[in-house]
Amino acid sequence: MIRTKMPIPGAMLAAAALLILLSARSAPASDPSLARYTDDPSRIFWFIQISDLHVHNILAAGAEEKLTWVLTTATGIVDPFFIVATGDLTDSTLATLPYYGFGPIPEEWDLYRSIVDGAGMTADFYYDVIGNHDAYGDDGASYYLSRSVQGSTQNTTQPDWRLDLPFGSYHFVAVATTCNDWAQWPFDRMEITDAEYNELNDNLSANTDSRLTIGAAHHDYIRAKNGTDVINGARVEELFTTYRVPYFIHGHEHDLQTRLSDGGVIIQRIDSLGQSDGYNFCVHAVDSDAISFACSSANSAWPLAVITAPVDARLSGDNSVNNPYAPTVPTTCAEAPLRALVFDAVPVVSVTFWWDSGAAGGLTASTTIPSQWTGTFDSTALSPGVHTLGLEVIGSETRDFEIQVVFEDRTCDLTPDTPDEDMEETAEAVEEPSAEETVQQEEVAEVTQDPEAQPDARPDTAPDTAVDAIDGDAAADDVDETEGEVAESGCGCRTVS
């Protein structure tokens, strides 16, 4: 399996490491306010999320074939930077009724690993998170810890990982929302133990140099499917607020929905891969620190497009959830950028766009970044406020995608928020820290290891974002624990079947 990635020059990495050290006191945590609408197409990465694989489910045939398809065919087309599987890797059932009550099943884990290993998945590319089915009857999660890819590699139910790229570092952290009482359904409960909370805090505090931290788990970490609170979920929310985690992905409920937590975390759950014919996998993308995603069915996957610049300002199927981290588009750019990742099993014939029901144009395939299509439009023709961006992709079939974009009357600034521009100057100016700087760095190190000493650095409104620019009918009420059900037209960068 070939994965195309951007090279990381050694000099750039050295300069980045120096800058991160020197700027620690000004960047104590993930910073979603760095998200920008820029004309730089190179600051991008993307990954696949799958969930609820349910290998060996006797009531829903085909789970093993879908997993094999995602890890081979879909991965070959999407060419992601990594894959995350958010729980229920196995089903914990016997091939005869009664359905539950017999986990863990060694044969299921053997089957799961035979599929994963056979597809060439490695611990630096495939990140599997524990689900409730993976913990049934397994006191101490011994099967997950010994037989999953990440459990056996990191020896924890809360693996974390990071991408260190030329334009910054990005941290990903799993939360163990299950596997604490080991009871079978319907008696199992969701809880983050004190030990898991402390480990999560350690993982976050050890990666405060990241530009963004994204969370993942099997469940929503705040509330259960039946509406009850997750034990210690409120403490996790406080951690995510302190460390400014903007985005959290999960599964469990076998549907596709988006909501915004009280602390401002976008909580995105996806449909089951193994037990559903709906939106079976998602592609999440980060373009100049702005996050977007699109989901598709394993039964009819292509073409799939993720519009990455600009990004969707209103999430969920009915556009009821405001995206507080979506950068606005200036109404003053004669050549405003438009970018999308487009994936298909056959060569894409064309990608065209339109605004509302008016101005239209075409995108061209990038010669440097696989699957990226780029173009420009005249934003001076659009008024401040919310506009619909449509994308038509003609490939294996014709599909339309739509997002909502907020325009703002501001200067046409398309420059990324990046420390890279100052690297050479910083490296030359600071060869050796002074005694005073050394003391300051030691003080900062102490603070970053003690989250209670850190101020809540999450901005009320991120610079140049849509949270204030969206018109009044979708403001505060939408932000308060809003949950929108997603129809077939999808989510951020939505698919119309």
Secondary structure, 3 states (H helix, E strand, C coil): CCCCCCCCCHHHHHHHHHHHHHCHHHCCCCCHHHCCCCCCCCCEEEEEEECCCCECCCCCCCHHHHHHHHHHHHHHHHCCCCEEEECCCECCCCCCCCCCCCCCCHHHHHHHHHHHHHCCCCCCCEEEECCHHHHCCCCCCHHHHHHCHHHHHHCCCCCEEEEEECCEEEEEEECCCCCCCCCCCCCCCCECCHHHHHHHHHHHHCCCCCCEEEEECCCCCCECCCCCECECHHHHHHHHHHCCCCEEEECCCCCCEEEECCCCCEEEECCCCCCCCCCCEEEEEEECCEEEEEEEECCECCCEEEEEECCCCEECCCCCEECCCCECEECCCCCEEEEEEEECCCCCCEEEEEECCCCEEEEEECCCCCCEEEEEECHHHCCCEEEEEEEEEECCCEEEEEEEEEEECCCCCCCCCCCHHHHHHHHHHCCCCCHHHHHHHHHHHHHHCCHHHCCCCCCCCCCCEHHHHCCHHHCHHHHCCCEEECCCCCCCCEEEC
